[in-house]
Amino acid sequence: VLENPRLGETDIEAYAKSTNISVDVLRGIAMQKEWCKKYNIVRGLVFNPRVPIGVSLELVKRLTLKDIEFLTKNRNVPDTLRNTARRMLSQKRESKH
């Protein structure tokens, strides 16, 4: 699926957000540097509960403060990811003071 040259950014973004897609496809999207330069794709992967936790934990570092805050309240993602988001949020708030 990912090898198709006609796939555009919007297609990949839709796959990244889809919960009906194979974990291998999601992992493949995350491994493509070109696609992970696009913020909407990274955000879609992090907020997708089917993405492997190791992949999500790497990508969460690239989210904006607003999205990290939203992630702390998202019950669909694994607890580990939500706790990491909380920790990142408190660290960023402490560094501002």
C-alpha positions in Angstrom: 0.0 0.0 0.0 2.7 2.5 1.0 4.7 1.8 -2.1 2.1 3.3 -4.4 3.6 6.5 -6.0 0.2 8.0 -6.4 -0.3 8.3 -2.6 -0.5 11.9 -1.5 0.0 13.6 1.8 -3.7 13.6 2.4 -3.9 9.8 1.8 -1.1 9.2 4.3 -2.6 11.5 6.8 -5.9 9.6 6.5 -4.1 6.3 7.0 -2.2 7.7 10.0 -5.5 8.6 11.7 -7.3 5.4 10.7 -7.9 2.8 13.4 -8.9 0.2 10.8 -5.5 -0.1 9.3 -2.7 -2.6 9.9 -0.2 -1.8 12.7 2.6 -2.6 10.1 1.2 0.1 7.8 1.2 2.6 10.7 4.8 1.6 11.6 5.8 2.0 8.0 4.4 5.5 7.8 6.3 6.5 11.0 9.5 5.1 9.5 9.3 7.4 6.4 11.2 10.6 7.1 9.5 12.4 4.3 6.0 11.8 5.7 7.0 12.5 9.3 8.1 16.0 8.3 4.4 16.8 8.0 2.9 17.8 11.3 -0.6 16.5 10.6 0.7 13.1 9.9 2.8 13.0 13.1 -0.2 14.2 15.1 -2.4 11.6 13.5 0.0 8.8 14.4 0.4 10.0 18.0 -3.4 10.2 18.6 -4.1 6.9 16.9 -4.4 4.2 19.6 -3.3 1.4 17.2 0.2 2.9 16.7 2.8 0.9 18.6 3.6 2.7 21.9 7.3 2.9 21.0 6.5 4.8 17.9 4.1 7.1 19.6 6.6 7.9 22.4 9.2 9.0 19.8 6.8 11.2 17.9 5.1 12.9 20.9 8.2 15.0 21.4 7.3 16.8 18.2 3.8 17.9 19.1 2.9 21.5 20.0 2.1 22.4 23.6 -1.6 22.6 22.8 -1.7 19.1 21.3 0.3 17.7 24.2 -2.2 19.2 26.6 -5.0 17.6 24.6 -3.2 14.3 24.6 -3.2 14.3 28.4 -7.0 14.2 28.4 -7.4 11.7 25.5 -8.7 8.4 26.9 -8.2 6.6 23.6 -4.4 6.5 23.8 -2.4 4.2 26.1 -1.9 5.3 29.7 1.9 5.3 29.1 1.5 7.9 26.3 -0.9 10.0 28.4 1.5 9.9 31.4 4.4 10.9 29.2 2.4 13.8 27.8 1.6 14.9 31.4 5.3 14.8 32.3 6.3 16.7 29.2 3.6 19.3 29.9 4.8 19.9 33.5 8.4 20.1 32.4 7.6 22.7 29.7 5.6 24.7 32.2 8.4 24.6 34.8 11.0 25.7 32.2 8.9 28.8 31.5 9.1 29.9 35.1 
